[in-house]
Amino acid sequence: MSEEILLRREVEATAIPAGTKKVLPSGTAVVVTQDLGGTFTVHATHDGGLFRVEGKDADALGRKVVETPAPAVGKEAGEDEVWAVLKTCYDPEIPVNIVDLGLIYSMEIKKTDGGGKRAEVKMTLTAQGCGMGPSIAADARQKILSLPGVQEAQVDVVWDPPWGPQMITPDGRKKLGMD
């Protein structure tokens, strides 16, 4: 069982699965239930709510964020680097990255008019009613934009085809104890 921690300062968190923002005051008792991809899922013990805390607020939890490795200096990001950074994005309720969870349907890199690159991603969610969709898509977009040479990134949430557990990769199935 994880240890209860008191927030060291106020943080803006995202309610799970609603996706709404809420300020958690300094001193709020929380338990970290997931620490993946530079974000934290916490259970606020006073009201039973689940929240996503961004990596920039790790200090409020007494934690440090592990930086996502970037491509070598001077090397522009290609498809491998975009796929790698997408593997650092997580649904805050599931301890498997969005690639291995089977949520990424396509990823294309195109040249921009200015000579840079534009990454276009189509992804889905495990359930259409999940309010975390915009947050997960924004996380993916920001991480893609952090890659050298990527000037634009578009991450669209789509529903066709509908997601099903058969879309989980063998690695994802193993992490979830499905195999």
Buried (B, 14 or more C-beta within 10 A) or exposed (E): EEEEBEBEEBBEBBBBBBBEEEEBEEEBBBBBBBBBBBBBBBBBEEEEBBBBBBBEBBEBBEBEBEEBEBBEEEEEBBEEBBEBBBBBBBBBBBBBBBBBBBBBBEBEBEEEEEEBBBBBBBBBBBEEEBBBBEBBBEBBBEBBEBBBBBBBBEBEBEEEEEBEEEBBBEBBBEBBEEE
